[in-house]
């Protein structure tokens, strides 16, 4: 399998250091300050830490192929991508940003 570098981004496209996962109820309580009811279900949310140490939800996960990437010109196909895998000239920075 090809080596990949995985990068996490928040909604403002800041790079995050992986923090972990939390339940949907915990995510709701953390992001709103309200108490979650039993109606919130799901598998979980990833979170990370910005360079200043603040916690943020992971909005995009991009896996750049390190081994022999094509490095083709970055364009609309990359910027609107739905999946996490990238190998174009932006090296994942703009992958899925408009999607």
C-alpha positions, 0 to 999 in steps of 0.5 A: 500500500502507498504511503500517505500523509493525513492532514486534518482541517477545521472549518476555517481550514486551519491544520489540526493535530489529532485529538481523538473522537467524541460521542455525538452528545459530547460534541453537541454539548461542547459546541453549544454549551447545552445538555444533549438529550437522548435523541442525538445518535451516531458513531462519533466525531473527530476533533483536533487542536489548533496551533494555539491549543484550542479544540475544534471539530475536524471538518476535512481529512485529506490523505496525500499519496507520498509514493509517486504522486502524479502532482497534476495541476490542482483545479476544480476536480480537486477542490470539489472532491468528495473523497479524502485521497489527493495526489495533485500539486496542492498536496491536499491543501485545497482538496475538497475545500469547495465540496 
